[in-house]
Amino acid sequence: MDAGKPDTETLPPQADSLSHRLSAAMAGLRLPAGGWSVAAAFGALLAAGPLLTLAGANMLAQHEKRATLRLQAQIAPRLQAEAAAREARTALANAAGRAAPGVVLETLAGTLPPEAKLTRVERTADGGLELDVTGGDPDGLRAAIRRAPEFAGMRNTSQRRTDSAMIVSMREDAQ
C-alpha cells in the first residue's frame, strides 16, 4: 500500500449471502413422495395449531361467561335481601339514635323567637331533620335555631317569601 498508487492486490472473493446459500441448499432438496399436495397439507397443519388454540380459548371463555351469568342469576335474590336488610338496619339505627319527635318540638319551641311559627318538621329516611320556620327576620330565625346545641348542625337549604313573612327551610344531615 503506497499512498497515491492503486492497490494491486486482489480482494478475496465475497461469500454469498445467506439467502443465496439457502436457495442453493433448497435447490438440492427433493419433495416428499406426495409432491406439493403433501407439503401444502403439512403447511396447513402447522397453521391450524394456533387457529385451533384460539377457537378453543373462545369456546372456554363463552362457557365461563354463561356460568357466571347463571351464578349471578342464582345469587341475585340473596344480594337483594342483604341490601334490603342493610337499609333497614341503617334506618333503625338512625331512628334509635335520634331524639323523639316530642323532644325535638319542645326544644324548638324554647329556641325560636316568639313571633316565629314552625310550619314543618320532618325526619328523613336517613335520619336527618328538616324543618320550615316562618318569621319576619330570616337571619334571626337561623341564628336562634343554631344557638341551640341540638340544632348546631342545621344548614340553610332555602328561603322564600310569602305574603306576610319569610319561610326559612333548614336541614340537618344524618350522622
Residue, then its C-alpha position, 0 to 999 in steps of 0.5 A: m500500500d503506497a499512498g497515491k498508487p492503486d492497490t494491486e492486490t486482489l480482494p478475496p472473493q465475497a461469500d454469498s449471502l445467506s439467502h443465496r446459500l439457502s436457495a442453493a441448499m433448497a435447490g438440492l432438496r427433493l419433495p416428499a413422495g406426495g409432491w406439493s399436495v403433501a407439503a401444502a397439507f403439512g403447511a396447513l397443519l402447522a397453521a391450524g395449531p394456533l387457529l385451533t388454540l384460539a377457537g378453543a380459548n373462545m369456546l372456554a371463555q363463552h362457557e365461563k361467561r354463561a356460568t357466571l351469568r347463571l351464578q349471578a342469576q342464582i345469587a341475585p335474590r340473596l344480594q337483594a335481601e342483604a341490601a334490603a336488610r342493610e337499609a333497614r338496619t341503617a334506618l333503625a339505627n338512625a331512628a334509635g339514635r335520634a331524639a323523639p319527635g316530642v323532644v325535638l318540638e319542645t326544644l324548638a319551641g324554647t329556641l325560636p323567637p316568639e313571633a316565629k311559627l314552625t310550619r314543618v318538621e320532618r325526619t328523613a329516611d336517613g335520619g336527618l331533620e328538616l324543618d320550615v320556620t316562618g318569621g319576619d327576620p330570616d337571619g334571626l330565625r337561623a341564628a336562634i335555631r343554631r344557638a341551640p346545641e341540638f340544632a348546631g348542625m342545621r344548614n340553610t337549604s332555602q328561603r322564600r317569601t310569602d305574603s306576610a313573612m319569610i319561610v326559612s327551610m333548614r336541614e340537618d344531615a344524618q350522622 
